[in-house]
Amino acid sequence: MEVKARSEMNPAFTWDLTPIFADGAAWKAAYAKAEEAVKALSDLPGTLSKSAEALAEGLNRITEASQQAERIYDYAFLMKSGDNGDPAAQEMEARAIGLLVQLETATAFVDPELLTIPEDTLNGWMEREDLRTYRHMVEDVSRRRAHTLDAQGERLLAMLGDVAQTPGNTFDLFESVDLKLPQVKGEAGETVQLTHGGFTVLRESRDARVRKEAFEAYFGAYADFINTLSSVYGGAVKLDCFNADARKFNDACEAALFGNNVPTSLYDTLVDTVHGGLDGMKAYLALRQKALGLDELHLYDLYSPIMEDVEFDMPYEKAKALVKEALKPLGEEYQMLLDRAFNERWIDVYENKGKSTGAFSMGVFGVHPYVMLNYTGKLDDAYTLAHELGHAMHSYFSDREQDYANHDYRIFVAEVASTVNEVLLTRHLLRTETDPKRRAYILNHFLEGFRTTVFRQTLFAEFERKSHALYQSGTPLTPQTLNAVFHDLNALYYEGAVIDDFMDVEWARIPHFYNAFYVYQYATGFSSAVTIADGILSSGDASHYLKFLTTGGSDYPIEELKIAGVDLTKPDALRHAMEAFRDTLEQFKATF
């Protein structure tokens, strides 16, 4: 079916952006006003530390300018996402990004100036009512005192900032531009040019030959440059460790987790708890081998679907009804908000020419969130709808209950609400679906969520911990060293599977490794969501979870999750996730 132009789409299935700005003219007028507000901030440096009154006035002006600039950007971004080929939208987004850069430049002085105020003095000021909204923000800045250098030291580290981007930028350019992938043979013996996207398709082939050759060719391309990639990644590790040492952290992991006020003990608890659940992964791999009829299971067999294609006719109207029904445990207000999302055109549903691929949700403070889909009528699309609405409702509740300074939740908890919705949808489908093949499909979908989001991401997290520890201990990060670390982790996490040597270089293609100690949050978020969703279903009480959704960025993420009944400083939620994995596996076994 031919994809329509944006102008040909039924408006009922496109988002309505007029609540943000009535039209382009209104956007331009707001842009001019926001630009003036940002420029006017130039008289603030040096004033914040003069008095509590001056601090309140300065932060209020910065907040107002930030809110204006953010809305300018949100509208432009959403306009361009609907049609990336629209020249007017392209220009709007470019101008909006430029405004945000101006804002960032104009406010770069804030944190350093706050740290010039004696701690006791600053704490006293923050007791004032007119500074109440900024207490958490200022507390977060103030706790960095022990890891902040003198002016000269901070200047030197800032000068290093651009250099520090080199490893990640080099990897991006290598992978997206310079890396030439080979050709392989498809299922019918045809020649197929390997691409990054095409690899994800070929690895799901039901033909073991195709899977093996795709993996060998794909990872072989990285292996051809393994000395270069080891040097590039080693450079990133060295920079992580240098910054940690310069800022007086014990190690790079502690430095990376400091931003969210997360103790490294949580990281270690995640790894230890997942290790305790590896017996379940071993059993799952054995079942996968049996289901695929293989004499031995290789890592290139992990992505081939266990179930034959199962038909789930899922037109959009049916998906809306399904998602609403699955999310009933979240209460009447949540249901009413879902109706608003569907009826007030918060959602851009179908693909059109120039539209961004994939799906996302964006909160617009003072308006409401927006959701982008590229709906095709499959069960996975219903899951995507539930997922993105989880993000949207997290934004809605936080924006409604928090002021602008505290509305934006952190990445650490960003995937919790979306995954809670997915788990509730899975549990609902399993309660209502009677067809054995469909039930097996749903169970396998859930198991794969555990495998890829909890087990696999924890493996990656452990690799990062080990690679940084090796460098800090004086061990050179050679290809042989890094490959051996990754090989041993694969052997540990995928016990019972054959670990082919060409899989040892997989670490070299993971872009997240250039944003160190980030991926563990996928595993903690998924585990938290499973625990929260199951708790809601067993108790019939979603009130604590709904309270969590209102917290935005008003506290540290670990403290916010405690409101929802999850304390990640203890292993309970992670253990529940492991138990849920085993229980799902037992149900899946029963379908064979």
Buried (B, 14 or more C-beta within 10 A) or exposed (E): EEEEEBEEBEEEBBBBBEBBBEEBEEBBEBBEEBBEBBEEBEEBBEBBBEEBEBBBBBBBBBBBBBBBBBBBBBBBBBBBBBBBEBEEBBEBBEBBBEBBEBBEEBBEBBBBBBBEBEEEEBBEBBEEEBBEBBBBBBBBBBEBEEBBEEEEEBEEBEEEEEEBEEBBEBBEEBBEEEBEBEEBBBEEEEEBEBEEEBBEEBBEBEBBEBBBBBBBBBBBBBBBBBEBBBBBBBBBBBBBBBBBBBBEBEBBBBBBBBBBBBBBEBBEBBBEBBBEBBEBBBBBBBBBBEBBEBEEBBBBBBBBBBBEEBEBEBEBEEBBEBBBEBBBBBBEEBBEBBEEBBEEBBBBBBBBBBBBEEBBBBBBBBBBBBBBBBBEBBBEBBBBBBBBBBBBBBBBBBBBBBBBBBBBBBEBBBBBBBBBBBBBBBBBBBEEBEEEBBBBBBBBBBBBBBBBBBBBBBBBBBBBBBBBBBBBEEEEBBBEBBBEBBBBBBEBBBBBBBBBEBBBBBBBBBEBBBEBBBBBBBBBBBBBBBBBBBBBBEEEEBEBBBBBBBBBBBBBBBEBBBBBBBBBEEBBBBBBBBBBBBEBBEBBBEBE
